[in-house]
Amino acid sequence: MAGSLYALILAGGSGSRLWPLSRELHPKQLMKIEGDYTLFQAAFIRLVNCVDDKNILSITNVKLETQVRTQLKELQEKFCRNSSYRVVTEPESKNTAPAIALGIKFVEKMQDAALGNCPKDDPIIISVPSDSLIGDEEKFSEAINEAVKLAKENYIVALGVKPERADAGLGYIKTKRNKKIKDISMDALKVEYFIEKPDKESAQEFVDSKKYYWNSGIYVFKASVMMAELKKYEPEIVDILKKSEISSQTPTIAYTDFEKMPDISIDYAVMEATKKLAMVPLDCEWKDVGSWDAIYEISEKDENGNYLMGNVVDLGSKNSMIYSTSKLITSIGLEDTVVVETEDALLVCDRENSNDVKKIVSHLKERGDEVQLTHKTVYRPWGYYTVLTEGNGFLTKCIYVNPGAKLSVQLHHHRSEHWVVVEGKAMVLKGEELFELQNGESVDIEVEEKHSLQNPFDEPLKILEVQQGDILDENDIVRFEDMYGRV
Amino acid sequence: MAGSLYALILAGGSGSRLWPLSRELHPKQLMKIEGDYTLFQAAFIRLVNCVDDKNILSITNVKLETQVRTQLKELQEKFCRNSSYRVVTEPESKNTAPAIALGIKFVEKMQDAALGNCPKDDPIIISVPSDSLIGDEEKFSEAINEAVKLAKENYIVALGVKPERADAGLGYIKTKRNKKIKDISMDALKVEYFIEKPDKESAQEFVDSKKYYWNSGIYVFKASVMMAELKKYEPEIVDILKKSEISSQTPTIAYTDFEKMPDISIDYAVMEATKKLAMVPLDCEWKDVGSWDAIYEISEKDENGNYLMGNVVDLGSKNSMIYSTSKLITSIGLEDTVVVETEDALLVCDRENSNDVKKIVSHLKERGDEVQLTHKTVYRPWGYYTVLTEGNGFLTKCIYVNPGAKLSVQLHHHRSEHWVVVEGKAMVLKGEELFELQNGESVDIEVEEKHSLQNPFDEPLKILEVQQGDILDENDIVRFEDMYGRV
């Protein structure tokens, strides 16, 4: 029996090919690339037309959980829902095959919790990436509805997009007509095979032949069918999952042995091998936001083929993308070049090589460089902070506290802190004393002194903090109380 | 009668081709490019071997005067001289011909002041740029001594350098043997003609022919000879100068009509036209620090032909120069590219086009962009400050005060200031109260409150300043006392 519809949004990726704009701790899917919503939020909103919103699960990793929950909370308010949207948290990112398996298991647990010993149906699951732009929500819903029909008949269905150019960074689907499939859904096609990231020449041939589609990464399948295919082609994933304990109420990060999961995508694990694949065309604008070259391709360019963004002064460059988020970029005579600037890092890259950006990120990771992890701006449950300057024995931050938020009650062994309110007002706990600090006022927090910074007011609070001490380290923190459970 | 020896250091240039490292208000000649001294200081030290140091005049413009004086003061202490070195200040930069004419006039005035109505000799003048690196000080002195011999015989003498490569950014001197000149100085040659900045092919021919030298821009001449040639070929300069009033004691900026001076180099004004030119070879390493390509050429490169400086992670680039002063630069697959990053601006440029950098600077100037003027770091007589962050109604600075220095006694109509000492200690005047502020302590200065920040101690002082107010402008300052005469 096939029945209730669920959706999984895969939101645990690190987006390393969009360095330095995207970071492991603030990846592209959590950023606004186009419009008012982040890519992740847009993926959620798109699904609400097809699936009951309480059946949409967001799968991410523990490091991104807070940000994902914050973005979901914004949507929940928009849709006026009372119950929180579900987040499934992986202890670490393990690519899409383990993420999807975990999502399916979680759906089953939700059903167990809701229905107890009553008979359960076999849920249909829509799995979507969280990093693409889709131009037409109705076309998306139509394609999903067609795919669901096929999934009910035990097909694993991919949504395919007509290719517009020979992009070597995408996956290609070779299709053929098939009567059985056509009987279920008019436009659907049988999939002959998958090719992930071909070389440039092959990509051009595929586009010219008109028999290939881009793989959108959107899949629809019956839970039991996918689990059977996983068991067949990647049994390790199913075995590890079987042993794990998962609570359906409070997703914890205590999944047994999750770190042993193979690091493999669903495309390589199942899609390349399975015989059950069908494809439904997604007949609207679809943009992959995978690499800088892809972003260049989808951008509106000037008469010299340049996409210039932010504070840029250019002289004679061609077919280049120059993107500034903070400082002035001056450029002369560049060709086919990508320049991306953020507050703390810079990428200058030949456009052709833009898929190699992830190699740079791996390299930074190997050498233990924190810059690949975070921006100078670091997101916290209560807001964010930006490191302004680090000197010998001191460090300054600009701290932004959301209305209603509170930093934990804490102390530091090695540093004193000095706060000046520059926007809004603060409630400060200093030792045992609790008092308001107005815009323009300041307070000193001594080494070993218990303190907390709070914003119980309606306006955002911004303070400048000067830290001083022999050790200035985020780990020098003893927490006593924390509204975000971090004690 | 030819006699006393003087030197002019031309230190008023803006170094716009080295944007963004060099700025109008902090140009390359005032920067340390190699070794312990700035290029300007190195030019001075080099001359001390040939000329009495009190006869060395530094010619700069009013905007750079403070920095030039500060750098001279450091040298004066090194050479244990009591009298200050002379600075001639142009009201605005007008290229090298007016600067040299002004220098000559100033030398004459110095003689008048020293000798009154006694007979004066016709001074020999060495004019040097302040932006080249010279490898051998003895060879330099030898060449100058030879040039002085020729200058005494009414030649205008250029020092020439054997060209090492076809650099289109330099001037070339075509020479021939001449018996009369050889009789005065063994190695000296007659100059047939000058070619400023030829095209790349011509430059290559010049280098191959071995009859051409690079023009070092170092000239030696008799004051009367140069003035006569200027009168002949660029009479306007001499006319305007004749009308100006110049005091030999306190160089003021009140030279009449200086803004009417033609903006022309001595090369175009005199050297291309005069028949009196001779050349003495400067037989040692000489490096022009004119453009980024020139800096690339003189740098030590790795096996891929790259010059990587600062925090750079590169993947497969070739023959490129990547120079970071603050943030991480990641680069992939660049060829013949220059990337230069400073705290507030960035240049990405095809190496071949690096002479076009000045066009970018002109463009920024046209659109009134202050970034071409200064770095985020601004130099003051008492030290410097760096703007860390600007927000809505607030601004933070890191202020560095030299030992023994004092900021003026002042007040602001529109902002309060909040200071935290992060290095050294301060003497603070707040209202009528004068007190010490230790490392880690802080003080609030109210709107309209008279105050002064001073460092009478031996160690440098660093404070973090938070400014708050509706108007945050460097012009909102009322000065009462100032040790640098800025009241």
Interface residues (C-beta under 8 A of the other chain):
Chain A: W19 P20 V313 L315 G316 I322 S324 K327 L328 I329 T330 S331 I332 G333 L334 E335 T337 V339 E341 E343 D344 A345 L346 L347 V348 C349 D350 E352 N353 S354 D356 V357 K359 I360 H363 L364 D369 V371 T386 L388 T389 G391 N392 G393 F394 T396 C398 S416 H418 V420 V422 E423 N439 G440 S442 D444 K462 L464 V466 Q468
Chain B: W19 P20 V313 L315 G316 I322 S324 K327 L328 I329 T330 S331 I332 G333 L334 E335 T337 V339 E341 E343 D344 A345 L346 L347 V348 C349 D350 E352 N353 S354 D356 V357 K359 I360 H363 L364 D369 V371 T386 L388 T389 G391 N392 G393 F394 T396 C398 S416 H418 V420 V422 E423 N439 G440 S442 D444 K462 L464 V466 Q468
